[in-house]
Amino acid sequence: MPRPVGRPRANDLSVGEVAARAGVAVSTLHFYESEGLIESWRTAANHRRFDRRELRRIAVIRMAQQLGIPLAEIREVLAALPRDKALSKADWQAVSQGWRARLDARIAQLEQLRDELDGCIGCGCLSLESCPLYNPSDRRGREGAGPRVWIDAMTKDQA
C-alpha cells in the first residue's frame, strides 16, 4: 500500500485522525507500523498518511490483542489478507475461523476458573485444612511447578 510521495487523497487520514478514529495513541500506531501490522505513506511535506482501510486492520489487531492472541500470530494473519482493499466480512470470517478453536479452549478454561474460583484453582495447594485430603504429601508439588490440575487438563484438551 505504500504510495509514492505526493498529495493526500480524500480518503487518506493523518496519524492523529487514525489514532482518534481507532481509539489508540499515536505511539501505538507507530508501534503497529514498526511491527509490520499496518502501513502508512508520506506526503511531499513528509506528513504521515494512512489509507482509511487501515482502520479495519487496527480494529482486528485490537480485538485479537484483547483475546490474548500474540502479535506474531496477528501479523501472520494480516499478511495473508489483501492489502489493496478493505477487509470484508469474508476476510474476517476466514481470520476468525483460524482462531475459533483457540478461543473455545480459552472460554472453557475461563468457565472452569469461574466455577472453581471458590475452591482449588488447580495449583494443588487447596488450603491447609483440605490440602491433605486432595493432595496428600504434596504429590502435585513433585509433579512440577504451577497449576498442575489445569496444565494437565489443558494438555488433555489440546491432544
C-alpha positions in Angstrom: 0.0 0.0 0.0 2.9 2.5 0.3 2.4 5.2 -2.3 4.9 7.5 -3.8 5.4 10.8 -2.1 2.6 13.1 -3.2 -0.6 14.8 -2.3 -3.1 13.2 0.1 -6.3 11.7 -1.3 -9.7 12.4 0.1 -9.9 9.1 1.9 -6.4 9.3 3.5 -6.1 10.2 7.1 -3.4 11.8 9.2 -1.8 9.8 12.0 -3.8 11.9 14.5 -7.1 11.2 12.7 -6.4 7.5 12.6 -5.5 7.5 16.3 -8.7 9.3 17.2 -10.9 7.1 15.0 -9.2 3.8 16.2 -9.1 4.8 19.8 -5.4 4.3 20.2 -2.4 6.5 20.9 -0.3 7.8 18.1 2.6 5.9 19.6 0.5 2.7 19.3 0.1 3.3 15.5 3.9 3.9 15.2 4.4 0.6 17.1 1.9 -1.3 14.9 3.7 0.1 11.8 7.1 -0.8 13.0 5.8 -4.4 13.6 4.5 -4.6 10.0 0.9 -4.7 11.1 -0.2 -1.6 9.3 1.3 0.7 6.6 1.4 4.4 6.0 3.0 6.7 3.4 4.5 10.2 3.4 3.3 13.4 1.7 5.7 15.7 -0.1 5.7 17.7 3.1 6.8 14.5 4.9 3.5 14.1 6.8 2.5 10.5 7.6 -0.8 9.5 6.0 -2.9 6.3 6.3 -5.4 4.9 3.9 -8.7 4.7 5.6 -8.7 0.9 5.1 -6.1 0.6 7.8 -8.8 1.4 10.4 -10.2 -2.2 9.9 -6.8 -3.7 10.3 -6.3 -1.8 13.5 -9.7 -3.0 14.7 -8.7 -6.6 14.0 -5.4 -6.0 15.8 -7.1 -4.5 18.9 -9.7 -7.3 19.1 -7.1 -10.0 18.7 -4.9 -8.4 21.4 -7.9 -8.3 23.8 -8.4 -12.0 23.1 -4.8 -12.7 24.0 -3.6 -13.5 20.6 0.2 -12.8 20.2 1.3 -10.1 17.8 3.3 -12.6 15.8 0.2 -14.6 15.1 -1.8 -11.4 14.3 1.0 -10.4 11.9 0.8 -13.8 10.1 -3.0 -13.5 9.7 -2.9 -9.9 8.4 -0.1 -10.8 6.0 -2.4 -13.3 4.4 -5.2 -10.7 3.9 -5.5 -8.4 0.9 -3.8 -5.0 1.2 -5.4 -3.4 -1.8 -9.0 -3.4 -0.4 -10.8 -3.0 2.9 -11.2 -6.2 4.9 -14.5 -7.8 4.0 -16.9 -9.9 6.1 -15.5 -13.0 4.3 -11.9 -11.9 5.2 -12.9 -11.5 8.8 -14.7 -14.9 8.8 -11.5 -16.6 7.4 -9.5 -15.0 10.2 -11.9 -15.8 12.9 -12.2 -19.5 11.8 -8.5 -19.9 12.4 -8.9 -18.5 16.0 -12.1 -20.3 16.8 -10.6 -23.5 18.4 -8.2 -21.4 20.5 -11.0 -19.1 21.7 -13.2 -22.1 22.5 -10.4 -23.6 24.6 -9.9 -20.3 26.4 -13.6 -19.9 27.1 -13.7 -23.4 28.6 -10.7 -22.5 30.8 -12.3 -19.3 32.0 -15.6 -21.1 32.7 -13.6 -23.7 34.7 -11.8 -20.9 36.6 -15.1 -19.2 37.3 -16.8 -22.4 38.5 -13.8 -23.4 40.7 -12.8 -20.0 42.0 -14.1 -20.6 45.5 -12.1 -23.8 45.8 -9.0 -25.1 44.2 -7.9 -23.3 41.1 -5.6 -26.1 40.0 -2.4 -25.2 41.9 -2.6 -28.3 44.0 -2.3 -26.5 47.3 -6.1 -26.0 48.1 -5.9 -24.9 51.7 -4.2 -26.0 54.9 -7.3 -27.7 56.1 -8.3 -29.6 52.9 -5.0 -30.0 51.1 -4.0 -33.2 52.8 -7.4 -34.6 51.5 -6.9 -33.8 47.9 -3.1 -33.5 47.6 -1.7 -36.0 50.2 2.0 -35.5 50.9 2.1 -32.7 48.3 2.2 -35.1 45.4 1.2 -32.3 43.0 4.3 -30.4 44.1 6.5 -33.3 42.9 4.8 -33.3 39.5 6.1 -29.8 38.7 5.6 -26.2 39.3 2.5 -24.2 38.6 -1.2 -25.1 38.3 -0.8 -28.8 37.7 -4.5 -29.7 37.6 -5.1 -27.0 34.9 -1.9 -27.8 33.0 -2.9 -31.5 32.9 -6.5 -30.7 31.7 -5.2 -28.2 29.1 -2.7 -30.8 27.8 -5.5 -33.4 27.5 -7.8 -30.9 25.7 -5.2 -30.0 23.2 -4.3 -33.6 22.4 
